[in-house]
């Protein structure tokens, strides 16, 4: 039997190498630029380990090729 080290939640998470996280609709409030991981719970994880609440994030633009 093969046992995966990945969690079932990993299937519902996304990672982007280039993204911009905005805190407002107009795009004036940039919370982060760079790599992010969007957790299945809606929280946004930054490379430093810091988490941004879904209530703090208005939208995320990805810049993937």
C-alpha positions as CSV (number, residue, x, y, z in Angstrom):
1,X,0.0,0.0,0.0
2,X,1.2,3.5,-0.9
3,X,0.7,6.2,1.7
4,X,0.9,9.8,0.6
5,X,2.6,12.4,2.8
6,X,0.2,15.1,1.4
7,X,-3.0,15.9,3.2
8,X,-6.4,15.8,1.6
9,X,-6.6,19.5,2.1
10,X,-3.6,20.0,-0.2
11,X,-5.9,19.1,-3.1
12,X,-7.9,22.2,-2.4
13,X,-5.0,24.6,-2.0
14,X,-3.2,26.7,-4.6
15,X,0.3,28.1,-4.7
16,X,1.5,30.9,-6.9
17,X,5.0,32.2,-7.4
18,X,3.9,35.6,-8.5
19,X,0.8,37.2,-7.1
20,X,-0.4,40.5,-5.8
21,X,-2.7,40.5,-2.7
22,X,-5.1,43.5,-2.4
23,X,-7.0,44.7,0.6
24,X,-9.4,46.9,-1.3
25,X,-11.4,46.9,-4.4
26,X,-9.6,49.9,-6.1
27,X,-6.2,48.1,-5.8
28,X,-4.7,51.0,-3.7
29,X,-4.0,48.8,-0.7
30,X,-1.4,46.2,-1.7
31,X,-0.9,43.7,1.2
32,X,1.7,41.5,-0.5
33,X,3.6,41.0,-3.7
34,X,5.3,37.7,-4.5
35,X,4.7,34.0,-3.8
36,X,1.6,33.0,-1.9
37,X,-0.3,29.9,-0.9
38,X,-4.1,30.0,-0.7
39,X,-5.2,27.5,1.9
40,X,-8.4,25.5,1.6
41,X,-9.8,27.5,4.5
42,X,-9.4,30.8,2.5
43,X,-6.5,32.1,4.5
44,X,-3.5,33.3,2.5
45,X,-0.1,32.1,3.6
46,X,3.0,34.3,2.9
47,X,6.5,32.9,2.5
48,X,7.4,34.2,6.0
49,X,4.6,32.0,7.4
50,X,2.4,34.9,8.2
51,X,-1.3,34.4,7.5
52,X,-3.7,36.9,6.0
53,X,-7.4,36.5,7.0
54,X,-10.0,36.0,4.2
55,X,-11.7,39.1,5.6
56,X,-8.5,41.2,5.1
57,X,-8.1,40.2,1.5
58,X,-10.3,41.7,-1.2
59,X,-8.8,39.9,-4.2
60,X,-5.6,38.3,-5.5
61,X,-4.1,38.8,-9.0
62,X,-1.9,36.0,-10.2
63,X,0.9,36.6,-12.6
64,X,1.6,33.0,-13.7
65,X,2.8,32.4,-17.2
